[in-house]
């Protein structure tokens, strides 16, 4: 129903409102100066046909073609009404602004959309008020409007419009905008039929726009859902109600070893063990009825591997169809944790070795609340889990806890706990945590303490080994200065030379170890004949073997493959290994030295029948400062860095070294070096 205003005496009407007539023919309305807008019954039929045509066009549009259909609707209506402009306004979310979102205009006019965005809602306030009680609001002439419509009048005149028909646009039961038609440069009387037609079209437009908005929101929701599913670490499957797989996320595809096209269309029965088919059919039926369930059926990969999972199934909607949402979580760790305490302890200790700290929550009286170490929550807190003697820890912490509570500052203490074969050294940091709790951050520093002790022992041994030849050398100097027979002086000079060489060798060893630690040791690797290196090494130790009454045998072929290396460094390695064999072999023993081509390289072995090495010492034999226990007990001199240097130098030559030994049964060291592959090149390698 259009809005009418009562004109003052002698003035022309500026709004036309339909009157309720009694049954009978309607009089033809003629208003001087305005177009005749009354329609015949034929014209009314044409309007009904037009409404049907436009409604059909809008209803058949898709989300992608909705905007085009709206533009065609404005053009079709505009040309039918004989107007110059048709446009669609939409409110902002807060209803404070209005913007033109669709527009049609006569070919001789310029578009208005760019000048009709972000217009205050108050501009249309008068029109909106008229729409409170009527289905449409008409302005037949912009010259005669009441004062409240001044803003509307200004808007029309700025855009060259003389008359306007406005109809509310309703989406989902709410007014969201206006559908308007206007003439330019001429007045216009809008008939009730035209108003009713625009109301009908506006209702269809509102439904189509709401459908577009809903469809777009649904598409965005599905896109977001897809993105969410793809980002999940759990295995997600979307099934139809018959159990066929419609979609799966990347973690599930990676786990199963399928590509999505290969998996899509298969049933869930294809990825579970055949023996569980009945159970799967049961929960498919339950969930099809809307009954959510949880199961523990394994998944079968493309390679036949079974993966234990916990699966939850719920109903959902996917592309507007009911589906089953299957979320499976790999519970391999949980299953393994239930296999027994021994397996659990071994795995947990492996975690503790990777995470140096164990965090305990203690009360102020030093009783343990629980552990915050990763993994403890799954199996429950226990002393065996931590591997610590908790009573001794808490007993040692009591005084420190009191100080921490009093001062509010962190307390640090070291705790030594005896074990069956040695002792453990723990560093414990105590921090006030809450009103009645203390965090105890416990770190096992036994290895660090052991290393510090080895360093101290090394310094003591090195000092002793440096002082001994120096003392002997000073004694020889005094004897030489005191004079003697020619034979005595020669012996003194010989001893002095040997002791100085011994001291020089030790200093060189210490310097080499230091350069290895700093990464400043360079190897000048060139192609060389290994036979010369091996013979020189034998020559350096032959007199020592004779002196110790040892048999030194060797098997060195005349032809050995060329290797690429630093001759000085390699000679030092083999000399050190031979010297060790002599040092740890009792008088009357034998040492064998041989070389051969093996596995595309050169294999050199040094074998003795000396005191051997205890099995527990073999893993640490090449560590810095380490000395085997039986060597220490036998008081055989050594610094504990010789084999560390040997392994570092061999590794620098891209080779490897291994050892086989048993207590009292001798030792065999084997060095393998690759053959030279580029005989003409020289290469510098930094260690």
Residue pairs with C-beta under 8 A, 6 or more apart in sequence:
1 17
1 18
1 134
1 135
1 136
1 192
1 195
2 15
2 16
2 17
2 18
2 134
2 135
2 136
2 137
2 138
2 190
2 192
2 195
3 15
3 17
3 130
3 131
3 133
3 134
3 136
3 137
3 138
4 13
4 15
4 16
4 17
5 13
5 14
5 15
5 146
7 13
7 14
7 144
11 144
12 31
12 33
12 141
12 144
13 31
13 140
14 139
14 140
14 141
14 143
14 144
14 145
15 138
15 139
15 140
16 138
16 140
16 189
16 190
16 191
18 192
18 195
26 38
28 36
28 38
29 36
29 38
29 189
30 36
31 189
33 187
34 140
34 141
34 187
34 188
34 189
35 186
35 187
35 188
35 189
36 189
37 188
37 189
37 190
37 191
37 194
38 191
39 47
39 191
39 193
39 194
43 193
44 193
47 193
47 194
47 197
50 76
50 77
50 80
50 197
51 197
51 200
51 201
53 76
54 73
54 76
54 77
54 201
54 204
55 200
55 201
55 204
57 69
57 72
57 73
58 66
58 69
58 70
58 73
58 204
58 205
58 208
59 204
59 208
61 68
61 69
61 208
63 211
63 212
63 215
63 216
63 219
66 208
66 209
66 211
66 212
67 102
69 208
70 88
70 102
70 205
70 208
70 209
71 102
71 104
73 201
73 205
74 86
74 87
74 88
74 102
74 103
74 104
75 86
75 104
77 86
77 181
77 197
77 198
77 201
78 84
78 85
78 86
78 104
78 105
78 106
78 181
81 165
81 181
81 194
83 181
83 182
83 183
83 188
84 105
84 106
84 109
84 161
84 182
84 183
84 184
84 185
85 103
85 104
85 105
85 106
85 109
85 112
85 161
85 180
85 181
85 182
85 183
85 184
86 103
86 104
86 105
86 180
86 181
86 182
87 100
87 102
87 103
87 104
87 112
87 113
87 116
87 180
87 182
88 100
88 101
88 102
88 103
88 169
88 177
88 178
88 179
88 180
88 205
89 98
89 99
89 100
89 101
89 116
89 124
89 169
89 177
89 178
89 180
90 98
90 99
90 101
90 169
90 176
90 177
91 97
91 98
91 121
91 175
91 176
91 177
92 98
92 99
92 118
95 121
96 120
96 121
97 118
97 119
97 120
97 121
98 119
98 120
98 121
98 123
98 124
98 177
98 178
99 116
99 117
99 118
99 119
100 112
100 113
100 116
100 117
101 113
101 177
103 111
103 112
103 113
105 111
105 112
106 184
109 160
109 184
112 159
115 159
116 159
119 155
121 128
122 151
123 151
123 152
123 154
123 155
124 151
124 152
124 155
124 166
124 178
125 148
125 151
125 152
126 145
126 146
126 148
126 149
126 151
126 152
127 137
127 149
127 152
127 166
127 178
129 148
130 137
131 137
131 166
131 168
131 175
135 167
135 168
135 195
135 196
135 199
136 165
136 166
136 167
136 168
136 195
136 198
136 199
137 165
137 166
138 163
138 164
138 165
138 166
138 190
138 195
139 145
139 149
139 152
139 156
139 163
139 164
139 165
140 163
140 187
140 188
140 189
140 190
141 162
141 163
141 187
142 153
142 156
142 157
142 161
142 162
142 163
142 164
145 152
145 153
156 162
156 164
156 182
159 182
160 184
160 185
161 182
161 183
161 184
162 182
162 183
162 184
162 185
162 186
162 187
162 188
163 182
163 183
163 186
163 187
163 188
163 190
164 180
164 181
164 182
165 180
165 181
165 182
165 190
165 194
165 195
165 198
166 178
166 179
166 180
167 178
167 179
167 180
167 195
167 198
167 199
167 201
167 202
168 175
168 177
168 178
168 179
168 202
169 175
169 176
169 177
169 178
169 179
169 202
169 205
169 206
169 209
170 176
170 202
170 203
170 206
171 206
171 207
171 209
171 210
171 213
172 210
176 206
176 209
179 198
179 201
179 202
179 205
181 198
218 320
222 318
222 319
226 247
229 236
229 238
229 247
229 249
230 249
230 250
231 249
232 249
232 251
232 327
233 251
234 251
234 327
234 328
234 329
235 248
235 249
235 251
235 252
235 255
235 256
235 299
235 309
235 327
235 328
235 329
235 330
236 248
236 249
236 251
236 252
236 325
236 326
236 327
236 328
237 245
237 247
237 248
237 252
237 268
237 325
237 326
237 328
238 245
238 246
238 247
238 248
238 316
238 318
238 323
238 324
238 325
238 326
239 245
239 246
239 268
239 284
239 323
239 324
239 326
240 246
240 321
240 323
240 324
241 284
241 288
241 322
241 323
241 324
242 267
243 267
243 268
243 269
243 280
243 281
243 284
243 324
244 265
244 266
244 267
244 268
245 263
245 264
245 265
245 266
245 267
245 268
245 271
246 264
246 318
246 323
247 260
247 264
247 318
248 258
248 260
248 263
248 264
252 328
253 259
253 260
253 263
255 299
255 301
255 307
255 330
256 263
256 271
256 299
256 300
256 301
256 302
257 301
257 302
257 303
258 302
263 271
268 280
268 284
268 326
269 277
269 280
269 281
271 299
271 300
272 280
272 297
272 298
272 299
272 300
273 297
273 298
273 300
273 306
276 297
276 298
279 295
279 297
280 297
283 293
283 295
283 313
284 313
284 324
286 293
287 293
287 313
287 314
287 315
287 324
288 315
288 324
290 315
292 312
292 313
292 314
292 315
293 312
293 313
294 310
294 311
294 312
294 313
295 310
295 311
295 313
296 308
296 309
296 310
296 311
296 331
297 309
297 311
298 306
298 307
298 308
298 309
299 306
299 307
299 309
299 328
300 306
300 307
301 307
307 330
307 332
308 330
308 331
308 332
308 335
309 328
309 329
309 330
309 331
310 328
310 329
310 331
310 334
311 326
311 327
311 328
311 329
312 326
312 327
313 324
313 325
313 326
313 327
314 324
314 325
315 322
315 323
315 324
315 325
316 322
316 323
316 324
316 325
317 323
334 378
336 343
336 347
337 344
337 347
337 378
337 379
341 384
344 379
345 384
345 385
348 375
348 379
348 385
349 387
351 374
351 375
352 358
352 373
352 386
352 387
355 373
355 374
356 443
356 444
357 373
357 441
357 442
357 443
358 371
358 373
358 386
358 388
358 441
358 442
358 443
359 371
359 372
359 373
359 439
359 440
359 441
359 442
360 368
360 369
360 370
360 371
360 372
360 386
360 439
360 440
360 442
361 368
361 369
361 370
361 371
361 372
361 433
361 437
361 438
361 439
361 440
362 368
362 369
362 394
362 397
362 401
362 437
362 438
362 439
362 440
363 369
363 436
363 437
363 438
364 401
364 405
364 436
364 437
364 438
365 398
366 394
366 395
366 397
366 398
366 401
367 394
368 381
368 390
368 394
369 437
370 376
370 381
371 381
371 385
371 386
372 439
373 386
376 385
379 385
383 389
383 390
386 442
388 417
388 426
388 442
389 417
392 415
392 417
393 415
393 417
393 426
393 428
393 440
393 442
396 413
396 415
396 428
397 413
397 415
397 428
397 430
397 440
400 411
400 413
400 428
400 430
401 411
401 430
401 438
403 411
404 410
404 411
404 430
404 431
404 432
404 438
405 432
405 438
408 432
410 429
410 430
410 431
411 429
411 430
412 427
412 428
412 429
412 430
413 427
413 428
413 430
414 425
414 426
414 427
414 428
414 445
415 425
415 426
415 427
415 428
416 423
416 424
416 425
416 426
417 423
417 424
417 425
417 426
423 446
424 444
424 446
425 444
425 445
425 446
425 448
425 449
426 442
426 443
426 444
426 445
426 446
427 442
427 443
427 445
428 440
428 441
428 442
428 443
429 440
429 441
429 443
430 438
430 439
430 440
430 441
431 438
431 439
431 441
432 438
432 439
433 439
451 625
454 624
454 625
454 626
454 640
455 625
457 625
457 627
457 640
458 625
458 639
458 640
458 641
461 637
461 638
461 639
461 640
462 506
462 510
462 639
465 506
465 637
465 639
466 503
466 506
466 507
469 499
469 500
469 502
469 503
469 506
470 499
470 503
472 495
472 496
472 499
473 496
473 499
473 500
473 503
476 492
476 493
476 495
476 496
476 499
477 496
479 488
479 492
480 489
480 492
480 493
480 496
483 489
484 492
506 639
509 639
509 641
509 642
509 645
510 639
510 641
512 521
512 645
513 624
513 641
513 644
513 645
515 521
515 687
516 644
516 645
516 648
516 687
519 686
519 687
520 686
521 652
521 686
521 687
522 684
522 685
522 686
522 687
523 565
523 566
523 569
523 649
523 652
523 653
523 684
523 685
523 686
523 687
524 566
524 682
524 684
525 564
525 565
525 566
525 653
525 682
525 683
525 684
525 685
526 564
526 565
526 566
526 567
526 682
526 683
527 562
527 563
527 564
527 676
527 679
527 680
528 562
528 563
528 564
528 565
528 567
529 560
529 562
530 560
530 561
530 562
530 563
530 570
530 595
530 602
530 604
530 673
531 556
531 557
531 558
531 560
531 595
532 567
533 565
533 567
533 570
533 571
533 574
534 554
534 556
534 574
534 593
534 595
534 604
535 556
536 571
537 571
537 574
537 575
537 578
538 552
538 554
538 578
538 593
540 571
540 575
540 578
541 552
541 575
541 578
541 579
541 582
542 552
544 579
544 582
545 551
545 552
545 582
545 591
546 552
548 582
548 585
548 587
549 587
549 588
550 582
550 585
550 587
550 588
550 589
550 590
550 591
551 589
551 590
551 591
552 590
552 591
552 593
553 590
553 591
553 592
553 593
554 592
554 593
554 594
555 592
555 593
555 594
555 595
556 593
556 594
556 595
557 595
557 596
560 595
560 597
560 602
561 597
561 601
561 602
561 675
561 676
562 675
562 676
562 679
563 601
563 602
563 653
563 673
563 674
563 675
563 676
564 653
564 674
564 675
564 676
564 677
564 678
564 679
564 683
565 653
565 673
566 649
566 653
569 649
569 652
569 653
570 649
570 653
570 673
572 645
572 649
573 646
573 649
573 650
573 671
574 604
574 606
574 671
576 642
576 643
576 645
576 646
577 606
577 646
577 669
577 671
578 591
578 593
578 606
579 642
580 642
580 643
581 591
581 606
581 607
581 608
581 610
581 667
581 669
582 591
582 608
583 636
583 637
583 638
584 608
584 610
584 611
584 631
584 636
584 667
585 591
585 608
585 609
585 610
585 611
585 666
586 610
586 611
589 608
589 609
589 610
590 608
590 609
591 606
591 607
591 608
592 605
592 606
592 607
592 608
593 604
593 605
593 606
593 607
594 604
594 605
595 602
595 603
595 604
595 605
596 602
596 603
597 603
597 675
598 672
599 672
600 674
600 675
601 655
601 672
601 673
601 674
601 675
602 672
602 673
602 674
602 675
603 670
603 671
603 672
604 670
604 671
604 672
604 673
605 668
605 669
605 670
605 671
606 668
606 669
607 666
607 667
607 668
608 666
608 667
608 668
609 665
609 666
610 666
610 667
611 630
611 631
611 634
611 663
611 664
612 630
612 661
612 662
612 663
612 664
612 665
612 666
612 667
613 621
613 628
613 630
613 659
613 661
613 662
613 663
613 667
614 628
614 629
614 630
614 663
615 662
617 626
617 628
617 629
617 630
618 659
618 661
620 626
621 628
621 643
621 659
622 643
622 644
622 646
622 647
622 657
623 644
624 640
624 641
624 644
625 639
625 640
625 641
625 644
626 640
626 644
627 638
627 640
630 663
631 638
646 657
647 657
648 687
649 687
650 656
650 657
650 671
650 673
651 687
652 685
652 687
653 673
653 674
653 685
654 673
654 674
655 671
655 672
655 673
655 674
656 671
656 672
657 669
657 670
657 671
657 672
658 669
658 670
659 667
659 668
659 669
659 670
660 667
660 668
660 670
661 667
661 668
